Amino acid sequence: MVAKGGITSSDVATRGLGFRHAIVIGPMLPGIVSLWSGQDGPAAGIPYVVFAGNVGGAESLSDVVTKLTNS
């Protein structure tokens, strides 16, 4: 799951996926995009990428999706 935008990412995680606790797995792209794992709620264990709204280049979102698809 990838969410774009800081507030959107928070709302999707808490309201949509039911996360109350999550663990940061690490960066998907250096310094700008984080991979999380929700620890509770109906989507527990599903990888969740928090992609801030105004960071990265023209291909950054595509690069993240490619990494997720190939892993």
C-alpha positions, 0 to 999 in steps of 0.5 A: 500500500502506498499513500502520497501526502503526509496528512493523507498517509496518516488518515489512510493508516489510522482511519482506513487501515486501522493502524494504531501502532506501526514499526518503521522498516526503513527507507524506500528512497533515501531520506524521503520515503519510509516503509512501515509495517502496521502492527494492529487493525485489519491490515496488520502486516501489510507493507505501508509506504508513507510518501510525503506530498512534495518530495522526490523527483518525477520518477520517485513514485514509480520507483517505489512501486517498482521496488515493491512489485519486485520484492 
